[in-house]
Amino acid sequence: MFSMRPIGRVRSAYTETAQIPKGPDARHDAEGVLEVLPEFEPGLSDIEGFSHLFVIWVFDRAEGYELLVTPPTDDRPHGVFATRAPRRPNPIGLTVVQLLRRDGPRLHVRGIDMVDGTPIVDIKPYLSSVPVEKLKRGWLTEAEARK
């Protein structure tokens, strides 16, 4: 087993999950703040040089899990690991945000899709060596074509 503890919390205008845009046309332009706990602030050194960040967080309001889910973007079930569904065996979320600025232990970001107070377990600089033309969207491509 392993255990994790939050390094901070998300500050967001979203107070419940129903407010977060979902679906193939969803735009995640909401701004918010990643509030890092004071003891972890030294770990933010040099983060200002990155335009985007991975935020690893916990679906702390999700209970239980299902291995087959029907996401809001499709009317067909898919394996939970082929979706971004919150009810997962390990309720971990991953979001890419744009870093707007740093204010001490507070990272002001755009692209929030988390509820206010969501625990953050890690932050990493966004780096990808996969060219856009090589990315595949799996079942989403077919679901979007049916809409």
NORZI-V636801 format. One record per pair of residues at least 24 apart in sequence whose C-alpha atoms are under 10 Angstrom apart, sorted by the first residue. I is the first residue (numbers start at 1). J is the second residue. Records with the same first field share a line. If there is no record, write none. Layout:
I = J  J
This chain:
4 = 121  122
5 = 119  120  121  122
6 = 36  37  57  58  118  119  120  121  122
7 = 34  35  36  37  38  39  40  41  57  119  120  121  122  123
8 = 34  35  36  37  38  39  40  41  57  105  106  117  118  119  120  121  122  123
9 = 33  34  35  36  37  57  106  115  116  117  118  119  120  121
10 = 34  35  36  55  57  106  107  112  113  114  115  116  117  118  119  120
11 = 35  106  108  112  114  115  116  117  118  119
12 = 112  113  114  115  116  117  118
13 = 112  113  114  115  116
14 = 112  113  114  115  116  117
15 = 114  115  116  117
16 = 61  114  115  116
17 = 61  113  114  115  116
18 = 115
19 = 113  114  115
20 = 112  113  114  115
21 = 113
22 = 71  72  73  113
23 = 71  72  73  74  140  144
24 = 72  73  74  140  141  143  144  147
25 = 73  144
26 = 73
27 = 111  113
28 = 96  97  110  111  112  113
29 = 97  98  109  110  111  112  113
30 = 97  109  110  111  112  113  114
31 = 97  98  99  100  108  109  110  111  112  113
32 = 97  100  106  107  108  109  110  111  112  113  114  116
33 = 99  100  101  102  103  105  106  107  108  109  110  112  116
34 = 99  102  105  106  107  108  109  112  117  118  119  120  123
35 = 103  104  105  106  107  108  117  119  120
36 = 104  105  106  107  119  120  121  122  123
37 = 105  106
38 = 104  105  106
39 = 105
40 = 105
41 = 104  105  106
42 = 104  105
43 = 105  123
44 = 102  104  105  106  107  123  124
45 = 104  105
47 = 99  101  102  107  123  124  125
48 = 99  100  101  102  107  125
49 = 99  101  125
50 = 98  99  100  124  125  126  127
51 = 97  98  99  100  101  109  125  126  127
52 = 96  97  98  99  100  109  110  111  124  125  126  127
53 = 95  96  97  98  99  109  123  124  125  126  127
54 = 94  95  96  97  98  122  123  124  125  126  127
55 = 93  94  95  96  97  112  120  121  122  123  124  125  126
56 = 92  93  94  95  96  119  120  121  122  123  124
57 = 91  92  93  94  95  114  118  119  120  121  122  123
58 = 86  90  91  92  93  94  114  118  119  120  121  122
59 = 85  86  87  88  90  91  92  93  94  114  115  118  119  120
60 = 86  87  91  92  93  115  117  118  119
61 = 86  87  91  115  118
62 = 86  87  88  91
63 = 87  88  89  91
64 = 88  89  90  91
65 = 89  90  91
73 = 139  140  143  144  147
74 = 139  140  142  143  144  146  147
75 = 143  146
76 = 139  143
78 = 139
82 = 138  139  140
83 = 138  139  140
92 = 120  121
93 = 120  121
94 = 120  122  123
95 = 123
96 = 123  124  125  126
97 = 125  126
98 = 126
99 = 125
